[in-house]
Amino acid sequence: MPQPITATNDFVVKFANVNGSGSASANGLFARSILRMGIPIASRNIFPSNIQGLPTWFEVRVSEAGHMGRRGGVDMMVAMNPQTWDRDVAEIEPGGYLFYDSTRPMPRSRFRDDITVIGVPLTEITNAAYSDPRQRQLFKNIVYLGALSALLDMEVEAVQQAIAAQFKGKEKLVPANFAALEKGRAWAQENLSCPIGLTLKRADAVGDRIFVEGNAAAALGAVYGGATVCAWYPITPSTSLAEAFEKYCGKLRKDPETGAKRYAIVQAEDELASIGMVIGAAWNGARSFTATSGPGISLMQEFVGLAYFAEIPAVIFDVQRAGPSTGMPTRTQQSDLLSAAYASHGDTKHVLLLPEDPTECFEFGATAFDLADRLQTPIFVMLDLDIGMNDWLCEPFKWDPARSMDRGKVLDAAALDEAKSFGRYLDVDGDGIPYRTWPGTHPEKGAFFTRGTSRDRYARYTEEGAPYVDNMERLLKKFGTAKSIVPRPITIPAKQPARDGVIFYGSSSAAMHEALAGLEADGIHLDAMRIRAFPFHDDVAAFVAAHERVFVVEQNRDAQLRTLLVNEEEIDPARLIPVLHFDGTPITARFIHAAVAQRASAANILPFRKATP
């Protein structure tokens, strides 16, 4: 039998609960209490697409070293759901710990010989203290939080502070929660050997970082970027982005004297209507956006094509989830790249921004509006459920009150009067980007005229081939211009000369950084590049050309980023080695390490896929 795992400030605790049991509140308190001890954590909520009754999990990675990605494996399982018992117990690392409600005896066959079993009669404790059924259910969660605080040597003051913060404005609930916490803590101290091998020790490793979800960060970025209009239709996992925007606008987008709203938020009847409203508002000069997910992108295709062809700015936040169709609506993937990059029929190419964490969600959320105006085109900000709906410990947002909006090539009435002639789709500067105006700019000149059909440089309708080709080639030139103004990729050189490289993006970043360190320790040296936008900067092709092989790490089945690299950069597909993770859970450092190490010296390299949990 392996020795029990011993670790301080470096382990994984996973909670297995039933959706609707009130456990999310207690589990969140557990995570925030550790942060209050100065210890970094990465938490992830794995939840079903129903309201109540199905299994849900909450994973907390404690990492004083600051690793924010999923590690893989569980050191302590808090098993509170009989439906998933066998699966949960199987997930525990050898030498790990199983915490469960021991009110009802369990046969020995339901346990493992290579783990430490910790039973606490949670139901018995709560039934003795509370008569109301709902109170019993809710306080049972706080009781197990109290027991865990004793077992892990957690500072009780930190937990109490987290409880007080959670019930701010409802202070009358605080004493009852303190009492439930103490019941669990006292029982564990009196009946168990505390602490166990997994312990928490106060540290100073959090610094000034903030704990926030990506959707909220993107919404605040939209406010910072000057957005005043949001039209949306509810869809998991993007709904909280629109809701956060409304909350922030309620604080930051009101007239300080009259209290009048300086924003408009419309819940449309469907996704097609929502993007139509966004395009209409943007054509009229407002900075506007929608928030959606893969199915919504599918429904928006026609209007997205209109904005591309008519050259109207718009911002679309795509919080990706597992598809196709309804797929797994509460699981994460990076599976909308191709559908977003080439959205609509005909020859279209769209700008994609690929943030790695909430800090970049905020930054790109603001930048997207400048890019949309400068390029006069839709901009997709590609989050995913892992970033969007989980709290991340990340760098504080940089807010410059003097920041000014870049509205691009917009002519006012005076400029129109001075112009000898004006062509709405005329390439004056050679960058593919024409000049435009807003409706009502000039009392006589209808320079705001916009067409979604074939036209010449002066917006005059035509179906002649030459003007159509001229216009389509100009749009392609504009897309080339975008290469130089979108966020550049970031290169991470290996500590020693590297023959091979690895490319990654988005939420894979946290696990990738940890995997790179582990691979270096194993003598596998890889130069790395994090791609932050499409179209690809010239640095991307140069990076691939400088290496014999490049692993492309992404969270989808069909290697969509690799496909874009092959299509757009004309790279030999044999040089790009897919590393694909798509079971709906966030990618782990262990998965990346195993995938790359297995193929680092292989002569015949095949795609490394994972399709099951």
C-alpha positions in Angstrom: 0.0 0.0 0.0 1.4 3.4 -0.9 2.2 5.9 1.8 -0.5 8.6 2.3 0.2 11.7 0.2 1.9 14.5 2.1 2.0 18.0 0.6 1.7 21.6 1.8 0.0 24.2 -0.4 0.3 21.8 -3.5 -2.6 19.4 -4.0 -6.0 19.0 -5.7 -9.3 18.7 -3.8 -12.4 17.7 -5.8 -16.0 18.0 -4.6 -18.6 15.6 -6.0 -22.1 16.9 -5.3 -25.7 16.9 -6.6 -26.8 19.9 -8.6 -29.2 22.1 -6.7 -28.0 20.9 -3.3 -26.6 24.3 -2.3 -23.0 23.0 -2.4 -21.7 25.6 -4.8 -21.8 28.2 -2.1 -19.8 26.1 0.4 -17.3 25.0 -2.3 -16.7 28.6 -3.3 -16.1 29.5 0.3 -13.5 26.7 0.5 -11.7 28.2 -2.5 -11.8 31.8 -1.4 -10.8 30.9 2.2 -7.5 29.5 0.8 -6.9 32.7 -1.2 -7.4 34.6 2.0 -4.5 32.7 3.4 -2.3 34.0 0.6 -2.2 30.7 -1.3 -3.0 30.7 -5.0 -5.8 28.4 -6.2 -7.3 27.5 -9.5 -11.0 26.4 -9.3 -13.2 24.9 -11.9 -16.9 24.1 -11.8 -18.1 21.1 -13.9 -21.9 21.3 -13.9 -24.8 19.7 -15.8 -27.2 21.4 -18.2 -30.2 21.0 -15.9 -31.4 22.9 -12.8 -31.4 20.2 -10.2 -30.6 16.5 -9.7 -27.6 15.7 -11.9 -24.0 15.3 -10.8 -21.8 18.3 -10.4 -18.1 18.6 -9.5 -16.0 21.5 -8.2 -12.2 21.1 -8.4 -9.8 23.3 -6.4 -6.1 23.1 -7.3 -4.0 24.5 -4.5 -0.7 25.7 -5.9 1.7 28.0 -4.1 3.9 27.8 -7.2 1.0 29.6 -9.0 0.0 26.9 -11.6 -3.5 28.0 -12.8 -4.2 25.1 -15.2 -5.7 21.8 -14.3 -3.0 19.4 -13.2 -4.9 16.1 -13.6 -5.6 13.7 -10.8 -7.2 14.2 -7.4 -5.5 14.1 -4.0 -8.7 14.4 -1.9 -12.2 13.6 -3.1 -15.1 15.0 -1.1 -17.6 12.4 -2.3 -21.1 13.6 -1.6 -23.0 12.0 -4.5 -23.9 8.3 -4.3 -24.7 8.3 -8.0 -21.1 9.0 -9.0 -19.4 7.2 -6.1 -17.5 4.6 -8.0 -16.2 7.0 -10.6 -15.2 9.5 -8.0 -13.4 7.0 -5.8 -11.5 5.7 -8.9 -10.2 9.2 -9.7 -8.2 9.5 -6.4 -4.5 9.3 -6.7 -2.8 6.3 -4.9 -2.1 7.4 -1.4 -4.9 10.0 -1.6 -7.8 10.7 0.6 -11.6 10.0 0.4 -13.9 12.2 2.5 -17.5 11.1 2.8 -20.7 11.2 4.8 -20.5 8.1 7.1 -23.9 8.4 8.6 -24.9 5.2 6.8 -22.3 2.4 6.9 -20.6 1.6 3.6 -19.4 -2.0 2.7 -15.6 -2.3 2.5 -15.9 -3.3 -1.1 -16.9 0.3 -2.0 -13.5 1.6 -0.9 -9.9 1.2 -2.1 -7.1 -0.2 -0.2 -4.5 2.3 -1.4 -6.3 5.5 -0.1 -7.1 6.9 3.3 -10.8 6.9 4.1 -12.2 9.7 6.2 -15.8 9.4 7.3 -17.8 12.2 9.0 -21.5 11.6 9.9 -22.6 14.8 8.3 -26.3 13.9 8.0 -26.4 12.8 11.6 -24.8 16.1 12.8 -27.1 18.3 10.8 -30.3 16.3 11.6 -29.5 16.7 15.3 -29.1 20.4 15.0 -31.7 21.4 12.5 -35.4 20.4 12.0 -36.1 22.2 8.7 -35.3 20.0 5.7 -33.9 22.8 3.6 -31.7 24.0 6.5 -30.4 20.5 6.9 -29.4 20.3 3.3 -27.7 23.7 3.2 -25.9 23.6 6.5 -24.7 20.1 5.8 -22.4 21.8 3.2 -21.0 24.2 5.8 -20.5 21.4 8.3 -18.3 19.6 5.8 -16.4 22.8 5.2 -15.8 23.0 8.9 -14.5 19.4 9.0 -12.2 20.1 6.0 -10.8 23.2 7.7 -9.6 21.1 10.6 -8.3 18.2 8.4 -6.3 20.5 6.2 -5.2 22.9 9.0 -7.0 25.8 7.4 -7.2 29.0 9.4 -10.7 29.3 10.7 -10.5 33.0 10.6 -10.0 32.9 6.9 -13.1 30.8 6.5 -15.1 33.2 8.7 -13.9 36.2 6.7 -15.0 34.5 3.5 -18.5 33.7 5.0 -18.9 37.3 6.3 -18.0 38.6 2.8 -20.4 36.3 1.1 -23.3 37.4 3.3 -22.5 41.1 3.1 -25.8 42.8 3.3 -27.4 39.7 4.9 -25.4 39.9 8.2 -28.1 38.1 10.2 -27.2 34.9 8.3 -23.6 35.0 9.4 -23.9 33.6 13.0 -25.8 30.6 11.9 -23.2 29.8 9.3 -20.4 30.3 11.8 -22.2 27.8 14.1 -22.5 25.2 11.4 -18.8 25.7 10.5 -17.8 25.1 14.1 -20.0 21.9 14.4 -18.0 20.3 11.6 -14.7 21.6 12.8 -15.2 20.5 16.4 -16.4 17.0 15.4 -13.3 16.5 13.2 -10.9 17.7 15.9 -12.5 15.4 18.5 -12.8 12.3 16.4 -10.1 12.4 13.7 -6.4 12.8 13.6 -6.0 16.4 12.4 -4.4 17.6 10.3 -3.9 14.9 7.6 -1.0 14.8 5.1 -2.5 17.6 3.0 -2.0 20.9 4.8 -2.4 24.6 4.2 0.1 27.1 5.5 -0.2 30.8 5.2 1.8 32.2 2.4 2.3 35.5 0.5 1.9 34.2 -3.1 -1.3 35.9 -4.2 0.0 39.4 -4.3 -2.3 42.0 -5.9 -3.9 39.5 -8.3 -7.7 39.4 -8.6 -10.1 36.5 -8.7 -12.7 36.9 -11.4 -14.4 35.0 -14.2 -13.7 35.7 -17.9 -17.2 36.7 -18.8 -17.3 39.5 -16.2 -13.9 40.6 -17.3 -14.9 40.8 -21.0 -18.1 42.7 -20.0 -16.1 45.3 -18.1 -13.7 45.4 -21.1 -16.6 46.2 -23.3 -17.6 49.1 -21.0 -13.9 50.3 -21.0 -13.9 50.0 -24.8 -16.8 52.4 -25.2 -19.7 49.9 -25.8 -23.1 51.4 -25.2 -25.4 48.8 -27.0 -25.7 45.1 -26.2 -28.3 42.9 -28.0 -28.3 39.3 -27.0 -30.2 36.1 -26.6 -29.6 33.8 -23.6 -27.3 30.8 -24.2 -24.9 28.9 -21.9 -22.1 29.8 -21.3 -22.3 33.4 -22.5 -25.4 34.7 -20.6 -23.4 36.0 -17.6 -21.4 38.2 -20.0 -24.4 40.2 -21.0 -25.7 40.2 -17.4 -22.3 41.5 -16.2 -22.4 44.2 -18.8 -25.8 45.4 -17.6 -24.5 45.4 -14.0 -21.4 47.5 -14.9 -23.4 49.9 -17.1 -25.7 50.5 -14.2 -22.8 51.8 -12.3 -20.6 53.4 -15.0 -23.0 54.3 -17.9 -25.4 56.7 -16.1 -25.6 60.5 -16.2 -24.0 61.6 -12.9 -26.6 64.4 -12.6 -29.9 63.0 -13.8 -29.2 59.3 -13.4 -30.4 58.7 -17.0 -29.1 55.6 -18.7 -26.5 56.1 -21.4 -26.7 52.5 -22.7 -29.2 50.2 -24.3 -29.4 46.4 -23.6 -32.0 44.4 -25.5 -32.8 40.7 -25.0 -33.8 39.8 -28.6 -36.2 37.1 -29.7 -33.3 35.0 -31.1 -29.7 35.2 -32.1 -30.3 36.4 -35.6 -32.3 39.3 -34.3 -29.6 40.2 -31.8 -26.8 40.4 -34.3 -29.1 42.4 -36.6 -29.6 45.0 -33.9 -25.9 45.1 -33.2 -25.1 45.8 -36.9 -27.9 48.5 -37.1 -26.6 50.3 -34.0 -23.0 50.1 -35.2 -24.0 51.5 -38.6 -25.5 54.4 -36.8 -22.3 55.1 -34.9 -22.8 53.2 -31.6 -20.2 50.7 -30.3 -22.3 47.6 -30.0 -21.9 43.9 -29.4 -23.5 40.5 -28.8 -22.5 37.6 -26.6 -23.3 34.1 -27.7 -21.9 30.5 -28.2 -21.5 28.1 -31.1 -25.2 27.5 -31.9 -25.7 31.3 -31.9 -22.9 31.8 -34.3 -24.6 29.3 -36.6 -27.8 31.3 -36.6 -26.0 34.6 -37.1 -24.2 33.7 -40.3 -26.3 35.7 -42.8 -26.1 39.0 -40.8 -22.4 38.4 -40.1 -21.8 38.2 -43.8 -23.7 41.4 -44.3 -21.5 43.2 -41.8 -18.4 41.8 -43.5 -19.5 42.8 -47.0 -21.1 46.1 -46.2 -18.2 46.9 -43.9 -19.9 47.7 -40.7 -18.1 47.3 -37.3 -19.5 44.8 -34.8 -18.1 42.8 -31.9 -19.1 39.2 -31.1 -18.1 37.5 -27.9 -18.2 33.8 -28.6 -18.0 31.8 -25.3 -17.3 28.4 -26.8 -18.9 25.1 -25.6 -18.9 21.5 -26.7 -20.9 20.8 -29.9 -22.1 20.0 -32.5 -25.7 20.9 -32.2 -26.7 21.1 -28.5 -23.7 18.9 -27.8 -22.6 19.3 -24.2 -23.8 22.9 -23.4 -22.1 23.1 -20.0 -18.7 21.7 -21.1 -15.7 23.5 -22.5 -14.1 23.3 -26.0 -12.2 25.4 -28.5 -14.4 24.2 -31.3 -15.8 27.4 -33.0 -12.6 28.6 -34.7 -13.4 27.5 -38.2 -17.1 28.5 -38.0 -16.1 32.0 -36.7 -13.2 32.6 -39.0 -15.2 31.8 -42.1 -18.7 32.7 -40.9 -21.3 33.3 -43.6 -21.5 32.0 -47.2 -19.2 33.1 -50.0 -15.6 34.2 -49.5 -15.4 35.7 -46.0 -12.6 35.9 -43.4 -13.0 37.4 -40.0 -10.7 38.6 -37.3 -10.5 36.5 -34.2 -9.0 37.4 -30.8 -7.9 34.6 -28.6 -7.5 35.6 -24.9 -5.8 33.3 -22.4 -7.4 34.5 -19.2 -9.7 37.1 -17.7 -7.0 39.8 -17.9 -6.8 39.4 -21.6 -10.6 39.0 -21.8 -10.7 42.6 -20.4 -7.9 43.8 -22.6 -9.3 42.2 -25.8 -12.8 43.1 -24.9 -11.9 46.8 -25.1 -9.4 46.4 -28.1 -12.1 44.6 -30.1 -14.1 47.8 -30.5 -11.1 49.8 -31.7 -10.3 47.0 -34.2 -13.9 46.8 -35.4 -14.0 50.6 -36.1 -10.5 50.7 -37.7 -11.2 47.7 -39.9 -15.0 48.3 -40.4 -15.7 44.6 -39.9 -17.0 42.1 -37.3 -14.5 41.1 -34.6 -14.9 37.8 -32.8 -13.5 37.5 -29.2 -13.1 33.8 -28.7 -13.5 32.8 -25.0 -14.6 29.4 -23.9 -16.6 28.0 -20.9 -13.4 27.4 -18.9 -12.3 31.0 -19.1 -15.8 32.5 -19.2 -17.6 30.8 -16.3 -14.8 29.9 -13.9 -13.0 32.3 -11.6 -9.3 32.8 -12.4 -6.6 34.3 -10.3 -5.1 36.8 -12.7 -3.3 40.2 -13.0 -5.3 43.3 -12.2 -6.9 45.1 -15.1 -5.2 48.3 -16.4 -7.7 51.1 -16.5 -6.6 54.4 -18.1 -9.2 57.1 -17.5 -7.5 59.1 -20.3 -8.0 56.3 -22.9 -9.5 57.5 -26.1 -11.4 55.5 -28.6 -10.0 54.8 -32.1 -12.9 55.3 -34.4 -10.9 54.7 -37.5 -11.6 56.4 -40.9 -14.7 58.5 -40.2 -15.3 61.7 -42.1 -17.3 64.6 -40.6 -19.3 67.1 -42.5 -16.4 69.5 -43.0 -14.2 66.7 -44.5 -17.0 65.8 -46.9 -17.3 69.4 -48.0 -13.6 69.5 -48.7 -13.5 66.2 -50.6 -13.7 66.6 -54.3 -15.3 63.1 -54.5 -16.2 60.5 -52.0 -16.3 56.8 -52.6 -17.6 54.7 -49.7 -15.7 51.7 -50.9 -12.7 53.5 -52.4 -9.2 52.4 -51.2 -7.6 55.8 -50.8 -4.6 54.8 -48.6 -3.7 51.5 -50.1 -4.5 49.5 -47.0 -7.9 48.2 -48.1 -9.8 50.2 -45.6 -12.1 52.9 -47.1 -13.5 56.0 -45.4 -17.0 56.1 -44.0 -19.4 58.5 -42.3 -22.3 58.1 -39.9 -25.9 58.8 -40.7 -26.9 62.5 -40.4 -23.3 63.7 -40.8 -24.1 65.9 -43.8 -27.4 67.5 -44.7 -27.1 66.9 -48.4 -24.5 64.3 -49.1 -25.7 60.7 -48.5 -22.2 59.5 -47.9 -23.3 57.1 -45.2 -24.9 54.9 -47.8 -24.0 51.3 -47.4 -24.6 48.2 -49.6 -24.7 44.5 -48.8 -24.9 43.7 -52.5 -22.3 43.9 -55.2 -21.3 47.5 -55.9 -18.6 49.7 -57.3 -16.2 51.9 -55.3 -18.9 54.6 -55.0 -21.5 52.2 -53.5 -23.4 52.1 -56.8 -25.2 48.8 -57.5 -23.6 46.6 -60.1 -23.4 43.0 -61.1 -20.4 43.4 -63.4 -17.6 41.1 -62.8 -14.7 43.6 -62.7 -16.1 45.8 -59.9 -17.0 42.7 -57.9 -13.5 41.3 -58.2 -12.0 44.7 -57.3 -14.1 44.9 -54.2 -13.3 41.3 -53.1 -9.6 41.8 -53.5 -9.7 45.0 -51.5 -11.5 43.2 -48.7 -8.6 40.6 -48.8 -6.1 43.4 -48.7 -7.9 44.8 -45.6 -7.6 41.4 -44.0 -3.9 41.5 -44.7 -3.7 44.9 -43.0 -5.3 43.4 -39.9 -2.2 41.2 -39.5 -0.2 44.2 -38.3 -2.7 45.6 -35.9 -4.1 42.6 -34.1 -2.3 41.3 -30.9 1.0 39.7 -31.9 1.8 36.1 -30.8 4.1 35.6 -27.8 7.1 33.4 -28.1 8.6 31.4 -25.2 12.1 30.2 -26.0 13.3 26.9 -24.6 16.1 27.0 -22.1 18.3 25.0 -24.5 18.3 25.0 -28.3 15.2 23.2 -29.5 14.6 21.3 -32.7 10.8 21.2 -32.3 8.2 23.8 -31.3 4.7 23.9 -29.9 1.8 26.3 -30.7 -1.1 26.9 -28.4 -3.8 29.5 -27.6 -6.6 30.5 -25.3 -7.4 28.6 -22.1 -4.8 25.9 -22.9 -2.2 28.4 -21.9 -2.1 27.8 -18.1 -1.7 24.0 -18.5 0.7 24.5 -21.3 3.1 26.6 -19.3 3.3 23.9 -16.6 3.7 21.2 -19.1 6.6 23.0 -20.8 8.4 23.2 -17.4 7.9 19.4 -16.9 9.1 18.6 -20.4 12.2 20.7 -19.9 12.9 18.7 -16.7 12.6 15.5 -18.7 15.1 16.8 -21.3 12.5 17.6 -23.9 13.1 21.1 -25.1 10.5 23.0 -27.1 10.2 26.5 -28.2 6.6 27.7 -27.7 4.4 30.2 -29.3 1.0 31.4 -28.0 -1.2 32.7 -30.8 -3.4 35.6 -29.8 -5.2 36.5 -33.0 -6.3 35.5 -36.5 -5.2 36.6 -39.1 -1.8 35.2 -38.2 1.1 37.6 -37.8 4.1 36.8 -40.0 5.9 35.7 -36.8 3.7 32.5 -36.9 4.9 31.2 -40.3 8.5 32.1 -39.3 8.2 30.2 -36.1 7.0 27.1 -37.9 9.7 27.4 -40.6 12.4 27.5 -37.8 11.4 24.1 -36.4 11.4 20.6 -37.9 8.1 19.8 -36.3 5.5 21.9 -34.4 3.0 20.4 -32.0 -0.4 22.2 -32.1 -2.3 21.9 -28.9 -6.0 22.6 -28.9 -9.3 21.5 -27.4 -11.3 20.2 -30.3 -11.5 17.0 -32.4 -10.7 18.3 -35.8 -7.5 20.3 -35.2 -9.2 23.5 -36.2 -6.2 25.8 -35.5 -4.0 23.5 -37.4 -6.4 23.6 -40.3 -6.3 27.4 -40.3 -2.5 27.3 -40.2 -2.4 25.0 -43.2 -5.0 26.9 -45.1 -3.8 30.4 -44.5 0.0 30.0 -44.2 0.3 27.1 -46.8 2.3 25.0 -44.3 3.1 21.4 -45.0 0.5 19.5 -42.8 3.1 16.8 -42.0 5.1 19.4 -40.0 2.1 20.3 -37.7 1.5 17.5 -35.1 -2.0 17.7 -33.6 -2.4 17.3 -29.8 -6.1 17.2 -29.3 -8.2 17.1 -26.1 -12.0 17.4 -26.5 -13.8 15.5 -23.7 -15.4 18.7 -22.4 -13.2 19.1 -19.4 -10.3 21.7 -19.4 -7.0 20.3 -20.8 -4.5 19.3 -18.1 -0.7 19.7 -17.9 -0.4 15.9 -17.5 -2.2 15.3 -20.7 0.0 17.7 -22.7 3.1 16.3 -21.1 2.2 12.7 -21.9 1.1 13.6 -25.5 4.2 15.5 -26.4 6.7 13.2 -24.6 5.2 10.1 -26.3 5.8 11.6 -29.7 8.9 13.9 -29.2 11.2 11.3 -30.7 8.8 9.2 -32.7 9.6 8.6 -36.4 6.0 8.2 -37.4 3.9 10.7 -35.6 0.1 10.4 -35.5 -2.5 12.7 -33.9 -2.8 12.3 -30.2 -6.5 12.3 -29.3 -8.6 12.0 -26.2 -12.3 11.4 -26.6 -13.4 10.1 -23.2 -13.0 11.4 -19.6 
